[in-house]
């Protein structure tokens, strides 16, 4: 009921805005994503549909998502089974040509999230952040999470960003974890472009990570430079308005332990992320 009320409120707000001026649909996107960890017996599949809108210097996004688990040999349930859904609402307001503020609501069966966001871009310099409160609808602990790009630079298609991930439990988790942090450098580069087709690469390199725990609880964490994810992305422009894209990501992982903790299974050292989708802009 809470999510339905939020959706009706958002629709009402958009409708009110529409009567006050011209509300335009600017784009539609659909994406299918498949995620797999080598040791995992269950693989995650996500399908999302996103509609983007604009009014004056406000932009909006409405996304619906569906989640499935594909169980293999040894999984509690083999084959494909639905396990979750998503409703996501985005609002952005341009404060200056370079700076904008945003809010996001993300609701799923097991949790709700409320985000505060900003994005800044001027000349070569970039900065952005997502900070959110995650309220779990079950016995899990509520959390405050952040994904920050404090500083980035871009030039002639090449981009480098400093990325910070921080997670704080309101109460200590069952495994004793109180907080987690990770610092990365993310690099983006064009590889190939010809006519309507473009190929780009992305690298995510973990510089350092760590945790704080309660009562010296045992834990594992990524080594310095112990997590590297590489993406290859392709985009084909069918028309000026319609494009198809796909990507493949592979992640290498290595761990350290503290307080007598144990390392994850060997198969957890490799992660795969595959996606395909399309965009249409109006």
C-alpha positions as CSV (number, residue, x, y, z in Angstrom):
1,X,0.0,0.0,0.0
2,X,2.8,2.4,0.8
3,X,4.4,2.0,-2.6
4,X,1.0,2.3,-4.3
5,X,0.4,5.6,-2.5
6,X,3.8,6.9,-3.5
7,X,3.1,5.9,-7.2
8,X,-0.3,7.7,-7.1
9,X,1.3,10.7,-5.5
10,X,4.0,10.8,-8.2
11,X,1.5,10.4,-11.0
12,X,-0.6,13.2,-9.5
13,X,2.4,15.5,-9.2
14,X,3.4,14.8,-12.9
15,X,-0.2,15.3,-14.0
16,X,-0.4,18.6,-12.2
17,X,2.9,19.7,-13.8
18,X,1.6,18.6,-17.2
19,X,-1.4,20.9,-16.9
20,X,0.9,23.8,-16.0
21,X,3.1,23.3,-19.1
22,X,4.3,20.9,-21.6
23,X,5.5,17.5,-20.3
24,X,7.4,15.6,-23.0
25,X,8.5,12.0,-23.2
26,X,12.2,12.1,-24.1
27,X,13.2,8.4,-24.3
28,X,12.4,4.8,-23.7
29,X,14.8,2.0,-22.7
30,X,14.6,-1.7,-22.1
31,X,17.4,-3.9,-20.8
32,X,17.9,-7.6,-20.0
33,X,20.9,-8.4,-17.6
34,X,22.4,-11.7,-16.5
35,X,24.8,-12.0,-13.6
36,X,26.8,-15.0,-12.6
37,X,29.4,-15.9,-9.9
38,X,31.4,-19.0,-10.8
39,X,30.7,-20.8,-7.5
40,X,27.0,-19.7,-7.5
41,X,24.2,-22.2,-8.0
42,X,21.8,-19.4,-8.7
43,X,22.1,-16.8,-11.4
44,X,20.3,-13.4,-11.4
45,X,18.3,-12.2,-14.4
46,X,16.8,-8.7,-14.5
47,X,14.5,-7.1,-17.0
48,X,13.8,-3.3,-16.8
49,X,11.7,-0.8,-18.8
50,X,12.4,2.9,-18.3
51,X,10.5,5.9,-19.5
52,X,12.2,9.3,-19.4
53,X,10.3,12.6,-19.4
54,X,11.1,16.3,-19.3
55,X,9.4,19.5,-18.2
56,X,11.2,22.8,-18.5
57,X,14.4,22.2,-16.4
58,X,13.0,19.2,-14.6
59,X,13.5,15.6,-15.8
60,X,11.7,12.5,-14.6
61,X,12.2,8.7,-14.9
62,X,9.8,5.9,-14.3
63,X,11.1,2.3,-14.2
64,X,9.5,-1.0,-13.8
65,X,11.7,-4.1,-13.3
66,X,11.2,-7.9,-12.9
67,X,13.8,-10.2,-11.4
68,X,14.3,-13.9,-11.8
69,X,16.7,-16.5,-10.4
70,X,18.0,-19.3,-12.6
71,X,18.9,-22.3,-10.5
72,X,21.5,-24.9,-11.6
73,X,22.5,-28.2,-10.2
74,X,22.5,-28.1,-6.4
75,X,20.3,-25.0,-6.1
76,X,17.2,-25.0,-3.8
77,X,15.1,-24.7,-6.9
78,X,16.3,-25.6,-10.4
79,X,15.3,-23.6,-13.5
80,X,13.8,-20.2,-13.9
81,X,11.7,-18.7,-11.1
82,X,10.5,-15.1,-10.4
83,X,11.7,-13.7,-7.1
84,X,11.2,-9.9,-7.0
85,X,10.0,-6.8,-8.8
86,X,10.9,-3.1,-8.8
87,X,9.2,0.3,-9.0
88,X,11.6,3.2,-9.4
89,X,10.9,6.9,-9.7
90,X,13.5,9.6,-10.5
91,X,13.3,13.4,-10.3
92,X,16.1,15.8,-11.4
93,X,16.1,19.6,-11.1
94,X,18.7,21.7,-12.9
95,X,20.1,24.4,-10.6
96,X,22.6,25.8,-13.0
97,X,23.7,24.5,-16.5
98,X,26.5,22.6,-14.8
99,X,24.8,21.4,-11.6
100,X,21.6,19.4,-10.8
101,X,20.0,17.8,-7.8
102,X,17.8,14.7,-7.7
103,X,15.7,12.3,-5.7
104,X,15.0,8.6,-6.4
105,X,12.6,6.2,-4.8
106,X,13.2,2.5,-5.4
107,X,10.8,0.0,-4.1
108,X,11.1,-3.8,-4.2
109,X,9.5,-6.7,-2.3
110,X,12.3,-6.9,0.3
111,X,13.3,-3.2,0.7
112,X,12.6,0.5,-0.1
113,X,15.3,3.1,-0.8
114,X,15.2,6.9,-0.7
115,X,18.1,8.6,-2.6
116,X,19.5,12.1,-2.5
117,X,21.6,12.7,-5.6
118,X,23.7,15.4,-7.3
119,X,25.5,15.7,-10.6
120,X,28.1,18.3,-11.7
121,X,29.9,18.6,-15.0
122,X,31.9,21.6,-16.3
123,X,34.7,21.6,-18.9
124,X,37.0,18.7,-18.0
125,X,35.7,18.1,-14.5
126,X,33.0,15.8,-13.2
127,X,31.5,15.0,-9.8
128,X,28.3,13.1,-8.7
129,X,26.8,11.1,-5.8
130,X,24.0,8.9,-4.7
131,X,23.3,8.7,-1.0
132,X,20.4,6.6,0.2
133,X,18.6,5.1,3.2
134,X,17.6,1.5,2.7
135,X,14.7,0.2,4.7
136,X,14.4,-3.5,4.7
137,X,10.9,-5.0,4.8
138,X,12.0,-8.2,6.6
139,X,14.3,-9.1,9.4
140,X,17.4,-7.6,7.7
141,X,19.2,-4.5,9.1
142,X,18.4,-1.1,7.7
143,X,21.4,0.7,6.2
144,X,22.7,4.0,5.0
145,X,24.7,3.6,1.7
146,X,26.7,5.9,-0.6
147,X,28.1,5.7,-4.0
148,X,30.3,8.8,-4.7
149,X,32.3,10.1,-7.6
150,X,34.0,13.0,-5.7
151,X,36.2,13.9,-8.7
152,X,36.5,12.9,-12.3
153,X,38.2,14.3,-15.4
154,X,37.2,13.8,-19.1
155,X,38.9,14.7,-22.3
156,X,38.4,13.7,-25.9
157,X,36.3,10.7,-25.0
158,X,38.6,9.4,-22.2
159,X,37.4,9.6,-18.6
160,X,38.9,8.8,-15.2
161,X,36.9,8.9,-12.0
162,X,37.6,8.3,-8.3
163,X,34.8,6.2,-6.9
164,X,33.9,5.6,-3.2
165,X,31.4,3.1,-1.9
166,X,30.3,3.3,1.8
167,X,27.8,1.2,3.6
168,X,26.8,1.8,7.3
169,X,24.4,-0.6,9.2
170,X,22.0,1.1,11.6
171,X,22.6,-1.9,13.9
172,X,25.5,-4.4,13.6
173,X,24.7,-7.1,11.0
174,X,24.4,-10.7,12.1
175,X,28.0,-11.4,11.0
176,X,29.2,-8.4,13.2
177,X,29.7,-6.0,10.3
178,X,29.1,-2.3,11.2
179,X,30.4,-0.6,8.1
180,X,32.1,-1.2,4.8
181,X,34.1,1.1,2.5
182,X,35.8,0.7,-0.9
183,X,37.9,3.1,-3.1
184,X,38.2,2.6,-6.8
185,X,39.6,4.2,-9.9
186,X,37.3,3.9,-12.9
187,X,38.6,4.4,-16.4
188,X,36.5,4.8,-19.6
189,X,37.9,4.8,-23.2
190,X,36.7,4.6,-26.8
191,X,38.1,1.6,-28.6
192,X,36.6,1.6,-32.1
193,X,34.1,3.7,-34.0
194,X,32.9,3.3,-37.6
195,X,29.8,4.6,-39.2
196,X,26.9,3.6,-36.8
197,X,28.9,1.2,-34.6
198,X,30.9,2.1,-31.5
199,X,32.9,0.0,-29.1
200,X,34.1,1.3,-25.7
201,X,35.8,-0.1,-22.6
202,X,35.5,0.4,-18.9
203,X,37.8,-0.6,-16.1
204,X,37.1,-0.6,-12.4
205,X,40.1,-1.0,-10.1
206,X,39.8,-1.4,-6.4
207,X,42.5,0.5,-4.6
208,X,41.6,-0.3,-1.0
209,X,38.6,-1.7,1.0
210,X,37.9,-2.5,4.6
211,X,35.3,-3.1,7.3
212,X,34.5,-2.2,10.9
213,X,33.1,-5.0,13.0
214,X,31.6,-5.6,16.4
215,X,33.6,-7.5,19.1
216,X,36.4,-8.5,16.7
217,X,34.2,-10.6,14.5
218,X,36.0,-12.5,11.8
219,X,35.7,-11.2,8.3
220,X,37.2,-11.2,4.8
221,X,37.7,-8.2,2.5
222,X,39.2,-7.3,-0.9
223,X,43.0,-6.9,-1.0
224,X,44.5,-3.6,-2.2
225,X,44.1,-3.9,-6.0
226,X,42.2,-7.1,-5.2
227,X,39.1,-6.4,-7.3
228,X,39.2,-5.6,-11.0
229,X,36.2,-5.5,-13.3
230,X,36.6,-5.0,-17.1
231,X,33.7,-4.1,-19.4
232,X,33.4,-4.2,-23.2
233,X,30.4,-2.3,-24.5
234,X,29.0,-2.1,-28.0
235,X,26.4,0.3,-29.4
236,X,24.8,0.2,-32.9
237,X,22.8,3.2,-34.1
238,X,20.0,1.8,-36.2
239,X,18.5,5.3,-36.8
240,X,19.1,8.8,-35.4
241,X,16.6,7.9,-32.7
242,X,16.9,4.2,-32.2
243,X,20.0,2.2,-31.0
244,X,20.9,-1.3,-29.8
245,X,23.6,-2.1,-27.3
246,X,25.2,-4.9,-25.4
247,X,28.0,-5.3,-22.8
248,X,30.0,-8.0,-21.1
249,X,31.8,-7.6,-17.8
250,X,34.3,-9.9,-16.0
251,X,35.6,-9.4,-12.5
252,X,38.7,-10.8,-10.9
253,X,38.7,-11.0,-7.1
254,X,41.2,-11.8,-4.3
255,X,40.7,-11.5,-0.6
256,X,42.4,-11.0,2.8
257,X,41.0,-12.1,6.1
258,X,41.1,-10.6,9.6
259,X,40.3,-11.8,13.1
260,X,40.4,-15.4,12.0
261,X,38.0,-15.0,9.1
262,X,37.8,-17.4,6.1
263,X,38.1,-16.5,2.4
264,X,35.0,-17.0,0.1
265,X,34.9,-20.0,-2.1
266,X,37.4,-20.2,-4.9
267,X,34.6,-19.7,-7.4
268,X,33.6,-16.4,-5.8
269,X,36.8,-15.0,-7.3
270,X,35.2,-14.6,-10.8
271,X,32.0,-12.7,-11.6
272,X,30.3,-12.2,-15.0
273,X,27.8,-9.5,-16.1
274,X,26.1,-9.6,-19.5
275,X,23.4,-7.3,-20.8
276,X,21.6,-6.3,-24.0
277,X,19.1,-3.5,-24.5
278,X,17.7,-0.8,-26.7
279,X,17.2,3.0,-26.5
280,X,14.7,5.2,-28.3
281,X,14.9,9.0,-28.0
282,X,12.2,11.4,-29.2
